[in-house]
Amino acid sequence: MLDKSAHILENLIKYADPTCLTARYLVAVGDPHYNSAFGKMLARPQDAHLRFSAAETEAVRAVSKVMEERALAEGTGSAGGFAIPITIDPSVILTGSGALNPVRDVSRVLTVGTRE
């Protein structure tokens, strides 16, 4: 499944990203300096920028620039419009109802709702 997800992401970047915005976004949020800056933003959102190193400041600027271009965030950063850093694996893993899951083949699906 991971190989398939990696293939989907690779195709997205190679063939469906003519302006390279997705690729630049992944590079920006994958920067370790952005990861450390993001932690500071979560811990102290009011004054995190005062604790950034020069590299963290540049990493946050790079992410902000790409986010503006992609219009990913609505509102302001103080309202939580920060991109989440990619720290483990930037591959896309399908988990919704379209994902292949062998457990679903042997399971019974029930729709649960409330009665009025």
MOPAC internal coordinates of N, CA, C and O (Angstrom, degrees):
PM7 1SCF
backbone

  N    0.0000 0     0.00 0     0.00 0    0    0    0
  C    1.4449 1     0.00 0     0.00 0    1    0    0
  C    1.5249 1   110.03 1     0.00 0    2    1    0
  O    1.2310 1   120.59 1   140.92 1    3    2    1
  N    1.3272 1   116.48 1   -39.08 1    3    2    1
  C    1.4602 1   119.97 1   179.96 1    5    3    2
  C    1.5185 1   111.08 1   -63.90 1    6    5    3
  O    1.2310 1   120.68 1   140.78 1    7    6    5
  N    1.3490 1   116.31 1   -39.22 1    7    6    5
  C    1.4660 1   119.53 1   178.12 1    9    7    6
  C    1.5238 1   110.98 1   -62.61 1   10    9    7
  O    1.2310 1   120.59 1   139.09 1   11   10    9
  N    1.3266 1   116.48 1   -40.91 1   11   10    9
  C    1.4607 1   120.42 1   179.45 1   13   11   10
  C    1.5283 1   110.16 1   -64.49 1   14   13   11
  O    1.2310 1   120.28 1   137.10 1   15   14   13
  N    1.3370 1   117.07 1   -42.90 1   15   14   13
  C    1.4613 1   121.08 1   179.35 1   17   15   14
  C    1.5259 1   111.06 1   -64.23 1   18   17   15
  O    1.2310 1   120.66 1   138.97 1   19   18   17
  N    1.3238 1   116.34 1   -41.03 1   19   18   17
  C    1.4631 1   120.09 1   177.78 1   21   19   18
  C    1.5199 1   110.37 1   -63.47 1   22   21   19
  O    1.2310 1   120.45 1   141.56 1   23   22   21
  N    1.3202 1   116.75 1   -38.44 1   23   22   21
  C    1.4656 1   121.76 1   178.50 1   25   23   22
  C    1.5344 1   110.38 1   -64.62 1   26   25   23
  O    1.2310 1   120.42 1   137.51 1   27   26   25
  N    1.3319 1   116.79 1   -42.49 1   27   26   25
  C    1.4728 1   121.04 1   178.94 1   29   27   26
  C    1.5251 1   109.95 1   -61.88 1   30   29   27
  O    1.2310 1   120.42 1   134.55 1   31   30   29
  N    1.3304 1   116.81 1   -45.45 1   31   30   29
  C    1.4646 1   120.87 1   179.97 1   33   31   30
  C    1.5240 1   110.81 1   -64.38 1   34   33   31
  O    1.2310 1   120.54 1   138.26 1   35   34   33
  N    1.3187 1   116.57 1   -41.74 1   35   34   33
  C    1.4689 1   120.20 1   178.72 1   37   35   34
  C    1.5276 1   111.07 1   -61.76 1   38   37   35
  O    1.2310 1   120.56 1   136.31 1   39   38   37
  N    1.3216 1   116.53 1   -43.69 1   39   38   37
  C    1.4682 1   120.04 1   178.14 1   41   39   38
  C    1.5250 1   111.62 1   -64.63 1   42   41   39
  O    1.2310 1   120.70 1   141.13 1   43   42   41
  N    1.3143 1   116.27 1   -38.87 1   43   42   41
  C    1.4630 1   120.19 1   177.70 1   45   43   42
  C    1.5220 1   110.63 1   -58.92 1   46   45   43
  O    1.2310 1   120.71 1   132.20 1   47   46   45
  N    1.3129 1   116.25 1   -47.80 1   47   46   45
  C    1.4635 1   120.14 1  -177.47 1   49   47   46
  C    1.5236 1   111.78 1   -70.54 1   50   49   47
  O    1.2310 1   120.32 1   139.65 1   51   50   49
  N    1.3426 1   117.00 1   -40.35 1   51   50   49
  C    1.4628 1   119.90 1  -177.24 1   53   51   50
  C    1.5232 1   113.67 1   -74.02 1   54   53   51
  O    1.2310 1   120.36 1   139.67 1   55   54   53
  N    1.3361 1   116.91 1   -40.33 1   55   54   53
  C    1.4589 1   119.39 1  -168.99 1   57   55   54
  C    1.5298 1   115.54 1  -115.99 1   58   57   55
  O    1.2310 1   119.71 1   156.38 1   59   58   57
  N    1.3179 1   118.15 1   -23.62 1   59   58   57
  C    1.4703 1   119.93 1  -174.96 1   61   59   58
  C    1.5240 1   112.12 1  -113.62 1   62   61   59
  O    1.2310 1   120.22 1  -161.32 1   63   62   61
  N    1.3092 1   117.18 1    18.68 1   63   62   61
  C    1.4663 1   121.18 1  -177.96 1   65   63   62
  C    1.5264 1   108.98 1  -130.92 1   66   65   63
  O    1.2310 1   119.74 1  -115.01 1   67   66   65
  N    1.3446 1   118.11 1    64.99 1   67   66   65
  C    1.4706 1   119.81 1  -173.69 1   69   67   66
  C    1.5262 1   113.82 1   -63.03 1   70   69   67
  O    1.2310 1   119.88 1   153.29 1   71   70   69
  N    1.3246 1   117.84 1   -26.71 1   71   70   69
  C    1.4720 1   119.85 1  -179.89 1   73   71   70
  C    1.5269 1   112.05 1   -94.00 1   74   73   71
  O    1.2310 1   120.28 1   178.45 1   75   74   73
  N    1.3229 1   117.07 1    -1.55 1   75   74   73
  C    1.4737 1   123.75 1   179.34 1   77   75   74
  C    1.5269 1   113.07 1    64.85 1   78   77   75
  O    1.2310 1   119.30 1  -160.68 1   79   78   77
  N    1.3194 1   118.93 1    19.32 1   79   78   77
  C    1.4656 1   120.52 1  -179.60 1   81   79   78
  C    1.5225 1   111.94 1   -67.40 1   82   81   79
  O    1.2310 1   120.22 1   138.68 1   83   82   81
  N    1.3247 1   117.18 1   -41.32 1   83   82   81
  C    1.4608 1   119.34 1   179.33 1   85   83   82
  C    1.5182 1   110.81 1   -65.14 1   86   85   83
  O    1.2310 1   120.57 1   137.21 1   87   86   85
  N    1.3139 1   116.52 1   -42.79 1   87   86   85
  C    1.4663 1   120.18 1   178.54 1   89   87   86
  C    1.5227 1   110.86 1   -62.73 1   90   89   87
  O    1.2310 1   120.37 1   135.89 1   91   90   89
  N    1.3288 1   116.90 1   -44.11 1   91   90   89
  C    1.4686 1   119.66 1   178.97 1   93   91   90
  C    1.5211 1   111.55 1   -65.77 1   94   93   91
  O    1.2310 1   120.17 1   144.49 1   95   94   93
  N    1.3321 1   117.28 1   -35.51 1   95   94   93
  C    1.4645 1   120.97 1   177.26 1   97   95   94
  C    1.5219 1   110.62 1   -63.08 1   98   97   95
  O    1.2310 1   120.25 1   133.28 1   99   98   97
  N    1.3404 1   117.13 1   -46.72 1   99   98   97
  C    1.4582 1   121.00 1  -179.56 1  101   99   98
  C    1.5230 1   111.67 1   -62.99 1  102  101   99
  O    1.2310 1   120.65 1   140.48 1  103  102  101
  N    1.3262 1   116.36 1   -39.52 1  103  102  101
  C    1.4671 1   119.93 1   177.68 1  105  103  102
  C    1.5315 1   110.21 1   -65.44 1  106  105  103
  O    1.2310 1   120.61 1   136.73 1  107  106  105
  N    1.3343 1   116.44 1   -43.27 1  107  106  105
  C    1.4701 1   120.38 1  -176.95 1  109  107  106
  C    1.5247 1   111.50 1   -65.49 1  110  109  107
  O    1.2310 1   119.73 1   131.86 1  111  110  109
  N    1.3484 1   118.12 1   -48.14 1  111  110  109
  C    1.4659 1   119.50 1  -177.95 1  113  111  110
  C    1.5233 1   112.18 1   -77.02 1  114  113  111
  O    1.2310 1   119.94 1   166.27 1  115  114  113
  N    1.3343 1   117.71 1   -13.73 1  115  114  113
  C    1.4533 1   121.14 1   176.35 1  117  115  114
  C    1.5180 1   114.00 1   -86.16 1  118  117  115
  O    1.2310 1   120.37 1   175.09 1  119  118  117
  N    1.3251 1   116.91 1    -4.91 1  119  118  117
  C    1.4648 1   121.88 1   179.66 1  121  119  118
  C    1.5333 1   109.91 1   -67.37 1  122  121  119
  O    1.2310 1   119.35 1   -53.48 1  123  122  121
  N    1.3343 1   118.85 1   126.52 1  123  122  121
  C    1.4659 1   120.91 1   179.40 1  125  123  122
  C    1.5394 1   112.96 1   -59.40 1  126  125  123
  O    1.2310 1   120.47 1   150.93 1  127  126  125
  N    1.3313 1   116.72 1   -29.07 1  127  126  125
  C    1.4628 1   119.35 1   178.15 1  129  127  126
  C    1.5278 1   110.77 1   -69.06 1  130  129  127
  O    1.2310 1   120.46 1   145.97 1  131  130  129
  N    1.3403 1   116.72 1   -34.03 1  131  130  129
  C    1.4613 1   119.31 1   175.56 1  133  131  130
  C    1.5272 1   109.86 1   -68.34 1  134  133  131
  O    1.2310 1   120.59 1   142.91 1  135  134  133
  N    1.3211 1   116.47 1   -37.09 1  135  134  133
  C    1.4608 1   120.19 1   178.09 1  137  135  134
  C    1.5281 1   111.21 1   -59.44 1  138  137  135
  O    1.2310 1   120.14 1   133.74 1  139  138  137
  N    1.3172 1   117.34 1   -46.26 1  139  138  137
  C    1.4698 1   119.45 1   179.95 1  141  139  138
  C    1.5261 1   111.42 1   -69.37 1  142  141  139
  O    1.2310 1   119.91 1   143.40 1  143  142  141
  N    1.3365 1   117.77 1   -36.60 1  143  142  141
  C    1.4639 1   120.88 1   176.71 1  145  143  142
  C    1.5247 1   110.54 1   -65.26 1  146  145  143
  O    1.2310 1   120.45 1   140.83 1  147  146  145
  N    1.3277 1   116.75 1   -39.17 1  147  146  145
  C    1.4634 1   121.63 1   179.38 1  149  147  146
  C    1.5298 1   110.53 1   -61.26 1  150  149  147
  O    1.2310 1   120.75 1   138.29 1  151  150  149
  N    1.3288 1   116.17 1   -41.71 1  151  150  149
  C    1.4678 1   119.91 1   176.55 1  153  151  150
  C    1.5167 1   111.64 1   -60.31 1  154  153  151
  O    1.2310 1   120.59 1   139.53 1  155  154  153
  N    1.3086 1   116.49 1   -40.47 1  155  154  153
  C    1.4663 1   120.42 1   177.84 1  157  155  154
  C    1.5244 1   110.96 1   -67.17 1  158  157  155
  O    1.2310 1   120.32 1   142.75 1  159  158  157
  N    1.3428 1   117.00 1   -37.25 1  159  158  157
  C    1.4676 1   120.36 1   178.40 1  161  159  158
  C    1.5216 1   111.18 1   -65.42 1  162  161  159
  O    1.2310 1   120.48 1   143.95 1  163  162  161
  N    1.3360 1   116.68 1   -36.05 1  163  162  161
  C    1.4558 1   119.39 1   177.93 1  165  163  162
  C    1.5188 1   111.83 1   -70.62 1  166  165  163
  O    1.2310 1   120.67 1   139.71 1  167  166  165
  N    1.3222 1   116.32 1   -40.29 1  167  166  165
  C    1.4629 1   120.34 1  -177.31 1  169  167  166
  C    1.5240 1   112.70 1   -71.57 1  170  169  167
  O    1.2310 1   120.29 1   139.05 1  171  170  169
  N    1.3149 1   117.06 1   -40.95 1  171  170  169
  C    1.4659 1   120.81 1  -176.42 1  173  171  170
  C    1.5236 1   109.79 1  -141.76 1  174  173  171
  O    1.2310 1   119.92 1  -103.18 1  175  174  173
  N    1.3279 1   117.77 1    76.82 1  175  174  173
  C    1.4652 1   120.05 1  -173.94 1  177  175  174
  C    1.5293 1   114.72 1   -62.69 1  178  177  175
  O    1.2310 1   119.94 1   153.44 1  179  178  177
  N    1.3272 1   117.73 1   -26.56 1  179  178  177
  C    1.4629 1   119.91 1  -177.03 1  181  179  178
  C    1.5270 1   113.00 1   -72.40 1  182  181  179
  O    1.2310 1   120.75 1   143.39 1  183  182  181
  N    1.3217 1   116.18 1   -36.61 1  183  182  181
  C    1.4642 1   117.76 1  -174.06 1  185  183  182
  C    1.5320 1   113.26 1  -133.83 1  186  185  183
  O    1.2310 1   120.51 1  -156.78 1  187  186  185
  N    1.3219 1   116.64 1    23.22 1  187  186  185
  C    1.4697 1   120.03 1  -179.66 1  189  187  186
  C    1.5187 1   111.43 1   -59.20 1  190  189  187
  O    1.2310 1   120.46 1   142.94 1  191  190  189
  N    1.3280 1   116.72 1   -37.06 1  191  190  189
  C    1.4709 1   120.61 1  -177.22 1  193  191  190
  C    1.5316 1   111.61 1   -60.64 1  194  193  191
  O    1.2310 1   119.95 1   155.58 1  195  194  193
  N    1.3209 1   117.69 1   -24.42 1  195  194  193
  C    1.4696 1   120.94 1   178.43 1  197  195  194
  C    1.5247 1   111.67 1   -74.33 1  198  197  195
  O    1.2310 1   120.12 1   163.22 1  199  198  197
  N    1.3149 1   117.38 1   -16.78 1  199  198  197
  C    1.4570 1   122.66 1  -178.14 1  201  199  198
  C    1.5333 1   112.82 1  -103.09 1  202  201  199
  O    1.2310 1   119.94 1   178.81 1  203  202  201
  N    1.3368 1   117.72 1    -1.19 1  203  202  201
  C    1.4639 1   121.34 1  -179.35 1  205  203  202
  C    1.5218 1   111.69 1   -71.45 1  206  205  203
  O    1.2310 1   121.35 1   -36.53 1  207  206  205
  N    1.3213 1   115.02 1   143.47 1  207  206  205
  C    1.4617 1   120.19 1   167.86 1  209  207  206
  C    1.5284 1   107.13 1   -78.82 1  210  209  207
  O    1.2310 1   120.45 1    -8.40 1  211  210  209
  N    1.3205 1   116.74 1   171.60 1  211  210  209
  C    1.4678 1   120.01 1   178.92 1  213  211  210
  C    1.5260 1   110.62 1   -61.85 1  214  213  211
  O    1.2310 1   120.07 1   140.11 1  215  214  213
  N    1.3274 1   117.47 1   -39.89 1  215  214  213
  C    1.4639 1   121.27 1   179.89 1  217  215  214
  C    1.5287 1   111.01 1   -66.54 1  218  217  215
  O    1.2310 1   120.24 1   141.52 1  219  218  217
  N    1.3381 1   117.14 1   -38.48 1  219  218  217
  C    1.4654 1   120.36 1   178.00 1  221  219  218
  C    1.5266 1   110.86 1   -66.23 1  222  221  219
  O    1.2310 1   120.41 1   140.05 1  223  222  221
  N    1.3270 1   116.82 1   -39.95 1  223  222  221
  C    1.4671 1   120.71 1   177.91 1  225  223  222
  C    1.5184 1   110.48 1   -60.47 1  226  225  223
  O    1.2310 1   120.14 1   134.53 1  227  226  225
  N    1.3200 1   117.34 1   -45.47 1  227  226  225
  C    1.4642 1   120.88 1   179.55 1  229  227  226
  C    1.5237 1   111.30 1   -65.72 1  230  229  227
  O    1.2310 1   120.28 1   142.80 1  231  230  229
  N    1.3293 1   117.06 1   -37.20 1  231  230  229
  C    1.4670 1   120.31 1   179.17 1  233  231  230
  C    1.5300 1   110.71 1   -65.49 1  234  233  231
  O    1.2310 1   120.13 1   138.17 1  235  234  233
  N    1.3154 1   117.35 1   -41.83 1  235  234  233
  C    1.4695 1   121.28 1   178.29 1  237  235  234
  C    1.5302 1   109.87 1   -65.74 1  238  237  235
  O    1.2310 1   120.32 1   140.50 1  239  238  237
  N    1.3075 1   116.99 1   -39.50 1  239  238  237
  C    1.4755 1   120.23 1   177.06 1  241  239  238
  C    1.5255 1   111.13 1   -62.77 1  242  241  239
  O    1.2310 1   120.52 1   138.45 1  243  242  241
  N    1.3212 1   116.62 1   -41.55 1  243  242  241
  C    1.4705 1   120.03 1  -179.97 1  245  243  242
  C    1.5242 1   110.86 1   -63.38 1  246  245  243
  O    1.2310 1   120.26 1   136.72 1  247  246  245
  N    1.3230 1   117.12 1   -43.28 1  247  246  245
  C    1.4619 1   120.63 1   178.50 1  249  247  246
  C    1.5242 1   110.27 1   -65.26 1  250  249  247
  O    1.2310 1   120.29 1   136.55 1  251  250  249
  N    1.3141 1   117.06 1   -43.45 1  251  250  249
  C    1.4629 1   120.77 1   179.98 1  253  251  250
  C    1.5220 1   111.60 1   -60.90 1  254  253  251
  O    1.2310 1   120.80 1   139.52 1  255  254  253
  N    1.3276 1   116.08 1   -40.48 1  255  254  253
  C    1.4640 1   119.93 1   179.88 1  257  255  254
  C    1.5215 1   111.20 1   -63.55 1  258  257  255
  O    1.2310 1   120.53 1   134.25 1  259  258  257
  N    1.3268 1   116.60 1   -45.75 1  259  258  257
  C    1.4591 1   119.99 1   179.65 1  261  259  258
  C    1.5336 1   110.31 1   -66.79 1  262  261  259
  O    1.2310 1   120.10 1   141.15 1  263  262  261
  N    1.3174 1   117.41 1   -38.85 1  263  262  261
  C    1.4680 1   120.59 1   179.31 1  265  263  262
  C    1.5272 1   110.66 1   -64.34 1  266  265  263
  O    1.2310 1   120.45 1   142.07 1  267  266  265
  N    1.3069 1   116.75 1   -37.93 1  267  266  265
  C    1.4632 1   119.43 1   177.19 1  269  267  266
  C    1.5200 1   110.31 1   -64.00 1  270  269  267
  O    1.2310 1   120.61 1   138.30 1  271  270  269
  N    1.3094 1   116.44 1   -41.70 1  271  270  269
  C    1.4580 1   120.51 1   180.00 1  273  271  270
  C    1.5237 1   111.60 1   -65.86 1  274  273  271
  O    1.2310 1   120.47 1   143.15 1  275  274  273
  N    1.2926 1   116.71 1   -36.85 1  275  274  273
  C    1.4656 1   120.66 1  -178.83 1  277  275  274
  C    1.5179 1   111.92 1   -89.85 1  278  277  275
  O    1.2310 1   120.14 1   171.52 1  279  278  277
  N    1.3221 1   117.34 1    -8.48 1  279  278  277
  C    1.4675 1   122.40 1  -177.07 1  281  279  278
  C    1.5192 1   110.53 1    54.23 1  282  281  279
  O    1.2310 1   120.95 1  -132.22 1  283  282  281
  N    1.3471 1   115.79 1    47.78 1  283  282  281
  C    1.4654 1   119.73 1  -179.06 1  285  283  282
  C    1.5189 1   112.73 1   -78.23 1  286  285  283
  O    1.2310 1   120.30 1   148.31 1  287  286  285
  N    1.3057 1   117.02 1   -31.69 1  287  286  285
  C    1.4528 1   119.47 1  -174.22 1  289  287  286
  C    1.5175 1   110.49 1  -107.81 1  290  289  287
  O    1.2310 1   121.57 1   -41.02 1  291  290  289
  N    1.2992 1   114.59 1   138.98 1  291  290  289
  C    1.4525 1   119.93 1   173.22 1  293  291  290
  C    1.5123 1   106.77 1  -107.21 1  294  293  291
  O    1.2310 1   120.51 1   -41.70 1  295  294  293
  N    1.2981 1   116.63 1   138.30 1  295  294  293
  C    1.4500 1   119.54 1  -179.43 1  297  295  294
  C    1.5101 1   111.62 1    86.58 1  298  297  295
  O    1.2310 1   120.93 1    25.91 1  299  298  297
  N    1.3016 1   115.83 1  -154.09 1  299  298  297
  C    1.4562 1   121.42 1  -176.35 1  301  299  298
  C    1.5172 1   110.75 1  -111.59 1  302  301  299
  O    1.2310 1   121.12 1   -14.22 1  303  302  301
  N    1.3087 1   115.46 1   165.78 1  303  302  301
  C    1.4567 1   120.40 1   177.65 1  305  303  302
  C    1.5118 1   112.96 1   -60.77 1  306  305  303
  O    1.2310 1   119.95 1   146.91 1  307  306  305
  N    1.3254 1   117.70 1   -33.09 1  307  306  305
  C    1.4585 1   120.30 1  -179.56 1  309  307  306
  C    1.5256 1   111.29 1   -67.37 1  310  309  307
  O    1.2310 1   120.35 1   164.26 1  311  310  309
  N    1.3345 1   116.93 1   -15.74 1  311  310  309
  C    1.4662 1   120.97 1   176.31 1  313  311  310
  C    1.5249 1   110.61 1   -93.35 1  314  313  311
  O    1.2310 1   120.03 1  -168.57 1  315  314  313
  N    1.3203 1   117.55 1    11.43 1  315  314  313
  C    1.4573 1   121.71 1   177.03 1  317  315  314
  C    1.5117 1   114.77 1    92.69 1  318  317  315
  O    1.2310 1   119.11 1  -160.45 1  319  318  317
  N    1.3197 1   119.30 1    19.55 1  319  318  317
  C    1.4525 1   121.60 1  -177.30 1  321  319  318
  C    1.5098 1   113.19 1   -85.45 1  322  321  319
  O    1.2310 1   119.61 1  -132.37 1  323  322  321
  N    1.3312 1   118.35 1    47.63 1  323  322  321
  C    1.4613 1   121.99 1   178.92 1  325  323  322
  C    1.5191 1   109.54 1  -100.71 1  326  325  323
  O    1.2310 1   120.45 1   -36.93 1  327  326  325
  N    1.3011 1   116.74 1   143.07 1  327  326  325
  C    1.4563 1   120.69 1   175.35 1  329  327  326
  C    1.5207 1   108.98 1   -74.33 1  330  329  327
  O    1.2310 1   120.49 1   -37.99 1  331  330  329
  N    1.3102 1   116.66 1   142.01 1  331  330  329
  C    1.4612 1   121.56 1   179.40 1  333  331  330
  C    1.5173 1   107.96 1   -83.10 1  334  333  331
  O    1.2310 1   120.12 1   -50.40 1  335  334  333
  N    1.3464 1   117.37 1   129.60 1  335  334  333
  C    1.4635 1   119.26 1  -178.40 1  337  335  334
  C    1.5273 1   112.12 1   -68.81 1  338  337  335
  O    1.2310 1   120.95 1   -32.44 1  339  338  337
  N    1.3086 1   115.79 1   147.56 1  339  338  337
  C    1.4625 1   121.31 1   174.82 1  341  339  338
  C    1.5174 1   105.89 1   -95.20 1  342  341  339
  O    1.2310 1   120.64 1   -64.50 1  343  342  341
  N    1.3352 1   116.37 1   115.50 1  343  342  341
  C    1.4526 1   118.95 1  -175.15 1  345  343  342
  C    1.5212 1   113.64 1  -116.93 1  346  345  343
  O    1.2310 1   119.57 1   157.27 1  347  346  345
  N    1.3167 1   118.43 1   -22.73 1  347  346  345
  C    1.4596 1   119.30 1  -174.40 1  349  347  346
  C    1.5168 1   111.40 1  -104.74 1  350  349  347
  O    1.2310 1   120.66 1   115.02 1  351  350  349
  N    1.3256 1   116.34 1   -64.98 1  351  350  349
  C    1.4592 1   120.73 1  -174.46 1  353  351  350
  C    1.5216 1   107.94 1  -150.13 1  354  353  351
  O    1.2310 1   119.25 1   -61.68 1  355  354  353
  N    1.3271 1   119.03 1   118.32 1  355  354  353
  C    1.4587 1   120.18 1  -177.06 1  357  355  354
  C    1.5268 1   114.37 1   -81.06 1  358  357  355
  O    1.2310 1   120.01 1  -163.63 1  359  358  357
  N    1.3351 1   117.59 1    16.37 1  359  358  357
  C    1.4613 1   118.59 1  -179.61 1  361  359  358
  C    1.5225 1   109.77 1   -79.57 1  362  361  359
  O    1.2310 1   121.20 1   -26.40 1  363  362  361
  N    1.2998 1   115.31 1   153.60 1  363  362  361
  C    1.4531 1   121.82 1   178.09 1  365  363  362
  C    1.5176 1   108.28 1   -87.83 1  366  365  363
  O    1.2310 1   120.34 1   -52.90 1  367  366  365
  N    1.3178 1   116.96 1   127.10 1  367  366  365
  C    1.4528 1   121.38 1   178.18 1  369  367  366
  C    1.5260 1   107.13 1  -116.68 1  370  369  367
  O    1.2310 1   120.67 1   -64.75 1  371  370  369
  N    1.3152 1   116.33 1   115.25 1  371  370  369
  C    1.4510 1   120.72 1   179.33 1  373  371  370
  C    1.5196 1   109.48 1   -75.55 1  374  373  371
  O    1.2310 1   120.09 1   -54.60 1  375  374  373
  N    1.3320 1   117.43 1   125.40 1  375  374  373
  C    1.4563 1   121.03 1  -179.05 1  377  375  374
  C    1.5131 1   112.78 1  -125.93 1  378  377  375
  O    1.2310 1   119.62 1   174.31 1  379  378  377
  N    1.3133 1   118.32 1    -5.69 1  379  378  377
  C    1.4607 1   121.71 1  -178.07 1  381  379  378
  C    1.5178 1   111.70 1   -76.91 1  382  381  379
  O    1.2310 1   120.90 1    11.38 1  383  382  381
  N    1.3170 1   115.88 1  -168.62 1  383  382  381
  C    1.4538 1   120.80 1  -176.96 1  385  383  382
  C    1.5245 1   112.22 1   -64.60 1  386  385  383
  O    1.2310 1   119.76 1   163.68 1  387  386  385
  N    1.3386 1   118.07 1   -16.32 1  387  386  385
  C    1.4548 1   120.60 1   178.19 1  389  387  386
  C    1.5135 1   113.53 1   -84.09 1  390  389  387
  O    1.2310 1   119.80 1   171.17 1  391  390  389
  N    1.3386 1   117.98 1    -8.83 1  391  390  389
  C    1.4557 1   121.21 1  -177.98 1  393  391  390
  C    1.5263 1   110.60 1   -78.24 1  394  393  391
  O    1.2310 1   120.73 1   -35.35 1  395  394  393
  N    1.3141 1   116.20 1   144.65 1  395  394  393
  C    1.4616 1   120.59 1   175.97 1  397  395  394
  C    1.5209 1   108.33 1   -76.38 1  398  397  395
  O    1.2310 1   120.86 1   -52.13 1  399  398  397
  N    1.3162 1   115.97 1   127.87 1  399  398  397
  C    1.4460 1   120.65 1  -178.99 1  401  399  398
  C    1.5241 1   107.53 1  -144.45 1  402  401  399
  O    1.2310 1   119.26 1   -64.42 1  403  402  401
  N    1.3234 1   119.01 1   115.58 1  403  402  401
  C    1.4619 1   120.78 1  -177.44 1  405  403  402
  C    1.5272 1   112.99 1   -63.42 1  406  405  403
  O    1.2310 1   119.68 1   155.87 1  407  406  405
  N    1.3214 1   118.22 1   -24.13 1  407  406  405
  C    1.4640 1   121.18 1   179.01 1  409  407  406
  C    1.5251 1   110.28 1   -65.02 1  410  409  407
  O    1.2310 1   120.37 1   145.81 1  411  410  409
  N    1.3311 1   116.90 1   -34.19 1  411  410  409
  C    1.4657 1   120.00 1  -179.69 1  413  411  410
  C    1.5211 1   112.13 1   -65.30 1  414  413  411
  O    1.2310 1   120.08 1   152.36 1  415  414  413
  N    1.3140 1   117.46 1   -27.64 1  415  414  413
  C    1.4658 1   120.72 1  -179.72 1  417  415  414
  C    1.5303 1   111.77 1   -67.64 1  418  417  415
  O    1.2310 1   120.03 1   150.41 1  419  418  417
  N    1.3094 1   117.54 1   -29.59 1  419  418  417
  C    1.4645 1   120.91 1  -177.61 1  421  419  418
  C    1.5200 1   112.32 1  -108.43 1  422  421  419
  O    1.2310 1   119.96 1  -172.02 1  423  422  421
  N    1.3149 1   117.68 1     7.98 1  423  422  421
  C    1.4584 1   121.74 1  -177.09 1  425  423  422
  C    1.5174 1   111.78 1  -103.42 1  426  425  423
  O    1.2310 1   121.42 1   -20.48 1  427  426  425
  N    1.3131 1   114.88 1   159.52 1  427  426  425
  C    1.4515 1   121.77 1   173.35 1  429  427  426
  C    1.5188 1   107.05 1  -106.19 1  430  429  427
  O    1.2310 1   119.45 1   -51.24 1  431  430  429
  N    1.3199 1   118.65 1   128.76 1  431  430  429
  C    1.4475 1   123.81 1  -176.84 1  433  431  430
  C    1.5199 1   108.98 1   -99.38 1  434  433  431
  O    1.2310 1   120.63 1   -54.13 1  435  434  433
  N    1.3336 1   116.41 1   125.87 1  435  434  433
  C    1.4598 1   122.11 1   177.83 1  437  435  434
  C    1.5160 1   108.45 1  -120.22 1  438  437  435
  O    1.2310 1   120.93 1   -43.27 1  439  438  437
  N    1.3334 1   115.83 1   136.73 1  439  438  437
  C    1.4601 1   119.83 1   174.70 1  441  439  438
  C    1.5196 1   106.67 1   -91.55 1  442  441  439
  O    1.2310 1   120.71 1   -55.06 1  443  442  441
  N    1.3199 1   116.24 1   124.94 1  443  442  441
  C    1.4532 1   121.84 1  -177.85 1  445  443  442
  C    1.5218 1   108.32 1  -106.32 1  446  445  443
  O    1.2310 1   120.86 1   -49.33 1  447  446  445
  N    1.3118 1   115.96 1   130.67 1  447  446  445
  C    1.4649 1   120.34 1   179.34 1  449  447  446
  C    1.5190 1   109.27 1  -147.36 1  450  449  447
  O    1.2310 1   121.07 1     0.06 1  451  450  449
  N    1.3027 1   115.56 1  -179.94 1  451  450  449
  C    1.4568 1   120.45 1   179.22 1  453  451  450
  C    1.5287 1   109.44 1  -108.24 1  454  453  451
  O    1.2310 1   120.81 1   -29.83 1  455  454  453
  N    1.3011 1   116.06 1   150.17 1  455  454  453
  C    1.4606 1   120.49 1   176.84 1  457  455  454
  C    1.5040 1   109.15 1   -93.75 1  458  457  455
  O    1.2310 1   121.41 1   -34.18 1  459  458  457
  N    1.2967 1   114.91 1   145.82 1  459  458  457
  C    1.4609 1   118.78 1   179.12 1  461  459  458
  C    1.4918 1   110.33 1  -101.97 1  462  461  459
  O    1.2310 1   120.10 1   180.00 1  463  462  461

